[in-house]
Amino acid sequence: MIHVCVACGTSYQSDELPPDRCAICDDERQYVPRAGQQWTNREAIAVRHSNSWREHVPGLFGIVTTPRFAIGQRAFLLTTPAGNILWDCIANLDAATRKLIEGLGGIDAIAVSHPHYYTTMQDWSDAFGAPVYIHDADRQWVMRDRAAIQFWNDDSLTLLPGVRLIHLGGHFAGGTVLHWEKHDGTLLVGDIIQITPGADRISFMWSYPNMLPLAGGTVKMMTERIGRIDFDRMYGAFEGQDMETDAKDITFRSANRYLKCIEEA
């Protein structure tokens, strides 16, 4: 049976009874709610929730579960002439979502930024026959193994022409962002880079719910890696985190301010 953690959305395969604990929530970068560990299943999620869609720019669709479930992140479906990519994952894969994706040509590859968004990636992979690309540094956080999960271990990985994964680390050792050459360069970042509520700054954290920052040296490494690519747009993990222009300049200005705060502390 598949059990899904209510707090983070991670799925586990177990017997009739759910696991005692969720390893993702027990980690200091997440949390166990005060009410304690709670579980649900995929069928119950599909009954109580639905997914809404938005096309941000031609070829880029955001998918969000409503009402909010678990962490509340969004997934993206990137459609290109060479194939389609699902970026990050949400737990709810309902019948309507399957039909919409099939109508857009299916999914040729799945890539996930970090373990908080693994959720039910195995089910998405099974449904569309798509490999899942996870950075090898985060291998230990995969709770349901699959032959379709492909672990990669380089600074970058090309998925399709004009689309590649960039390893940044930070929030998790395998923290990854996706770079798409279209629209003057588009970066999908999950919360490996966090777009702030005004969508005019970015920041970095090791643990968001527990408010633990990243070290200055790590942020310098991340910005050095991201400085090698061209991008003007950036889309974060949550609705409203849409930076439509000047994203690279904003990234470097914000990183310099972050480092100044760390150094002054």
C-alpha positions as CSV (number, residue, x, y, z in Angstrom):
1,M,0.0,0.0,0.0
2,I,1.1,3.6,-0.7
3,H,1.0,6.0,2.2
4,V,1.5,9.7,1.8
5,C,2.8,12.1,4.5
6,V,0.2,14.8,5.1
7,A,3.0,17.3,6.2
8,C,5.4,17.0,3.3
9,G,3.6,14.8,0.6
10,T,6.4,12.2,0.5
11,S,5.0,8.7,-0.5
12,Y,6.1,5.4,1.1
13,Q,5.3,1.9,0.2
14,S,4.4,-0.3,3.3
15,D,2.0,-2.8,4.6
16,E,-1.6,-1.9,5.6
17,L,-0.2,0.3,8.4
18,P,1.8,3.4,7.5
19,P,5.4,3.9,8.6
20,D,6.0,5.1,12.2
21,R,7.8,8.2,11.0
22,C,8.5,10.2,7.9
23,A,12.2,10.5,7.3
24,I,11.8,13.7,5.3
25,C,9.9,15.4,8.2
26,D,12.3,14.1,10.8
27,D,15.1,15.9,9.1
28,E,15.9,19.4,10.4
29,R,15.1,21.0,7.1
30,Q,11.4,20.0,7.5
31,Y,9.3,19.4,10.6
32,V,6.8,17.1,12.3
33,P,3.6,19.1,13.0
34,R,2.7,19.6,16.6
35,A,-0.3,17.3,16.2
36,G,2.1,14.5,15.2
37,Q,2.7,12.4,12.2
38,Q,-0.3,11.9,9.9
39,W,-0.8,9.9,6.8
40,T,-3.2,9.7,3.9
41,N,-3.2,7.9,0.5
42,R,-3.3,8.9,-3.2
43,E,-6.9,8.1,-3.6
44,A,-8.0,10.3,-0.8
45,I,-5.9,13.2,-2.1
46,A,-7.6,12.9,-5.5
47,V,-11.0,13.0,-4.0
48,R,-10.4,16.0,-1.8
49,H,-8.2,18.0,-4.1
50,S,-7.8,19.1,-7.7
51,N,-5.1,20.6,-9.8
52,S,-5.3,24.1,-11.4
53,W,-3.2,25.1,-14.4
54,R,-1.7,28.3,-15.7
55,E,0.4,29.0,-18.8
56,H,3.1,31.5,-17.8
57,V,4.7,31.8,-21.2
58,P,4.2,29.7,-24.3
59,G,5.3,26.2,-23.5
60,L,5.5,26.6,-19.7
61,F,2.5,25.4,-17.6
62,G,2.3,25.7,-13.8
63,I,0.3,23.0,-11.9
64,V,-0.9,23.7,-8.4
65,T,-3.0,21.5,-6.1
66,T,-6.1,23.2,-4.5
67,P,-7.0,23.3,-1.7
68,R,-3.3,23.4,-0.7
69,F,-1.8,20.0,0.2
70,A,1.3,19.4,2.3
71,I,4.1,21.9,1.5
72,G,2.0,23.5,-1.3
73,Q,4.6,23.7,-4.1
74,R,3.8,23.8,-7.7
75,A,5.0,21.6,-10.6
76,F,5.8,22.8,-14.1
77,L,5.2,21.1,-17.4
78,L,7.7,22.3,-20.0
79,T,6.6,21.5,-23.5
80,T,9.1,21.7,-26.4
81,P,9.2,20.3,-30.0
82,A,11.7,17.7,-28.8
83,G,9.6,16.5,-25.8
84,N,8.0,17.5,-22.5
85,I,9.5,17.7,-19.1
86,L,7.8,17.7,-15.7
87,W,9.8,19.9,-13.3
88,D,9.3,19.2,-9.6
89,C,6.4,17.2,-8.5
90,I,3.1,17.4,-6.5
91,A,1.4,14.5,-4.8
92,N,-2.0,14.8,-6.6
93,L,-2.1,13.0,-9.9
94,D,-5.8,12.9,-10.7
95,A,-7.6,11.8,-13.8
96,A,-8.1,15.3,-15.2
97,T,-4.4,16.0,-14.9
98,R,-3.5,12.8,-16.7
99,K,-5.9,13.7,-19.6
100,L,-4.5,17.2,-19.9
101,I,-0.9,16.0,-19.9
102,E,-1.7,13.3,-22.5
103,G,-3.4,16.0,-24.6
104,L,-0.2,18.1,-24.5
105,G,2.0,15.1,-25.6
106,G,2.7,13.3,-22.3
107,I,5.9,13.5,-20.3
108,D,9.3,12.4,-21.6
109,A,11.4,13.2,-18.5
110,I,10.8,14.2,-14.9
111,A,13.4,16.2,-12.9
112,V,13.1,17.2,-9.3
113,S,14.9,20.0,-7.5
114,H,15.3,18.4,-4.1
115,P,13.7,15.8,-1.8
116,H,10.9,17.9,-0.4
117,Y,9.3,17.7,-3.8
118,Y,9.8,14.0,-4.6
119,T,6.2,13.4,-3.3
120,T,4.6,10.8,-5.7
121,M,7.2,11.1,-8.5
122,Q,7.2,7.3,-8.9
123,D,3.5,7.4,-9.8
124,W,4.0,10.2,-12.4
125,S,6.8,8.1,-13.9
126,D,4.7,5.0,-14.0
127,A,1.8,6.8,-15.6
128,F,3.7,8.4,-18.4
129,G,6.6,6.0,-18.8
130,A,9.1,8.7,-18.0
131,P,12.5,8.5,-16.4
132,V,13.1,10.6,-13.2
133,Y,16.4,12.5,-12.9
134,I,17.7,13.0,-9.3
135,H,21.1,14.3,-8.4
136,D,23.1,11.4,-6.8
137,A,23.9,13.5,-3.7
138,D,20.3,13.2,-2.7
139,R,20.0,9.4,-3.4
140,Q,19.4,8.6,0.3
141,W,16.1,10.6,0.4
142,V,14.3,8.5,-2.3
143,M,11.8,6.5,-0.2
144,R,10.3,4.4,-3.1
145,D,13.0,3.0,-5.4
146,R,12.3,2.6,-9.1
147,A,14.4,1.4,-12.1
148,A,13.2,4.6,-13.8
149,I,15.0,6.8,-11.3
150,Q,18.2,7.9,-12.9
151,F,20.9,9.4,-10.6
152,W,23.3,11.9,-12.2
153,N,26.5,13.3,-10.7
154,D,27.8,16.1,-12.8
155,D,27.7,19.9,-12.7
156,S,25.0,19.8,-15.4
157,L,22.9,17.4,-17.4
158,T,21.2,18.1,-20.7
159,L,17.7,16.6,-20.9
160,L,16.6,18.0,-24.3
161,P,18.0,20.5,-26.8
162,G,18.0,23.8,-25.0
163,V,17.0,22.3,-21.6
164,R,19.5,21.3,-18.9
165,L,19.8,20.7,-15.2
166,I,22.3,22.7,-13.1
167,H,23.6,21.4,-9.8
168,L,23.7,24.2,-7.2
169,G,23.6,22.4,-3.9
170,G,22.7,24.6,-0.9
171,H,19.3,23.7,0.6
172,F,20.2,20.0,-0.1
173,A,23.5,18.6,-1.3
174,G,21.9,17.7,-4.6
175,G,19.9,20.9,-5.0
176,T,19.2,21.4,-8.7
177,V,17.6,24.1,-10.9
178,L,16.4,23.8,-14.5
179,H,17.6,26.1,-17.3
180,W,15.6,26.6,-20.5
181,E,17.1,28.7,-23.2
182,K,13.7,30.1,-24.4
183,H,12.3,33.5,-23.5
184,D,15.8,35.1,-23.0
185,G,16.7,32.3,-20.6
186,T,14.3,30.8,-18.1
187,L,15.3,29.3,-14.7
188,L,13.0,27.0,-12.7
189,V,14.4,27.0,-9.2
190,G,12.0,25.3,-6.8
191,D,13.2,26.8,-3.5
192,I,16.9,26.1,-4.1
193,I,16.8,29.8,-4.7
194,Q,13.9,31.4,-2.9
195,I,12.0,34.2,-4.6
196,T,10.7,36.6,-2.0
197,P,7.0,37.8,-1.7
198,G,7.6,41.0,-3.7
199,A,9.2,38.9,-6.5
200,D,11.9,41.5,-6.7
201,R,14.5,39.8,-4.5
202,I,15.8,36.3,-3.9
203,S,17.3,34.6,-0.8
204,F,18.8,31.3,0.3
205,M,18.0,29.0,3.3
206,W,19.2,25.7,4.6
207,S,15.9,25.2,6.4
208,Y,12.9,27.3,5.6
209,P,10.4,26.3,8.3
210,N,13.1,26.3,11.0
211,M,14.7,29.5,9.6
212,L,18.3,28.3,9.4
213,P,20.4,30.2,6.8
214,L,23.0,28.9,4.4
215,A,26.7,29.7,5.1
216,G,28.2,32.5,3.1
217,G,30.7,30.2,1.3
218,T,27.8,28.0,0.1
219,V,26.0,31.0,-1.3
220,K,29.1,32.2,-3.1
221,M,29.5,28.8,-4.7
222,M,25.9,28.8,-5.8
223,T,26.0,32.3,-7.4
224,E,29.3,31.4,-9.1
225,R,27.7,28.4,-10.7
226,I,24.6,30.3,-11.7
227,G,26.7,33.1,-13.1
228,R,27.8,30.8,-15.9
229,I,24.4,30.8,-17.6
230,D,22.2,33.4,-19.2
231,F,18.6,33.9,-17.9
232,D,16.2,36.7,-17.6
233,R,13.2,34.9,-16.1
234,M,12.9,32.9,-12.9
235,Y,10.0,30.8,-11.5
236,G,10.0,29.6,-7.9
237,A,8.2,26.9,-6.0
238,F,5.0,28.7,-5.1
239,E,2.4,30.7,-6.8
240,G,3.3,34.3,-7.2
241,Q,7.0,33.6,-7.3
242,D,7.3,34.7,-10.9
243,M,10.2,37.0,-11.9
244,E,9.4,38.0,-15.5
245,T,12.6,40.1,-16.2
246,D,16.0,41.1,-14.8
247,A,16.2,37.8,-12.8
248,K,20.0,37.4,-13.2
249,D,20.7,41.0,-12.0
250,I,18.3,40.6,-9.1
251,T,20.0,37.3,-8.1
252,F,23.4,38.9,-7.9
253,R,22.2,42.0,-6.1
254,S,20.3,39.9,-3.6
255,A,23.2,37.5,-3.1
256,N,25.6,40.4,-2.3
257,R,23.1,41.8,0.2
258,Y,22.7,38.3,1.8
259,L,26.5,38.0,2.1
260,K,26.8,41.4,3.6
261,C,24.2,40.5,6.3
262,I,26.1,37.3,7.1
263,E,29.4,39.0,7.3
264,E,28.0,41.8,9.5
265,A,26.6,39.2,11.9
